[in-house]
Amino acid sequence: MVKTLTKHGNSYALVIDRAILELIRATPETPFEIISDGRSLVLTPVRDPAEERKFNKAVEGVHKRFGRALKKLAE
């Protein structure tokens, strides 16, 4: 996907499509960590540790309950 910057007051903004935000579980209130090596930017949503534990616990529950079925579907 190629995006261009949009003028936003005296600055520029990069608009992130809703589908991408849903994929990374981000909302307009989600803070992002921005890292750069001078050529590239990496944006990572900053997760609330309690939210992350809750999500990981839910993933574990799904794996325990449906793990074998998911493995068969993957084959």
PyMOL commands that set and color helices and strands:
alter all, ss='L'
color gray80, all
select helices_A, chain A and resi 18-23+49-74
alter helices_A, ss='H'
color red, helices_A
select strands_A, chain A and resi 6-8+11-13+32-36+41-45
alter strands_A, ss='S'
color yellow, strands_A
deselect
rebuild
show_as cartoon
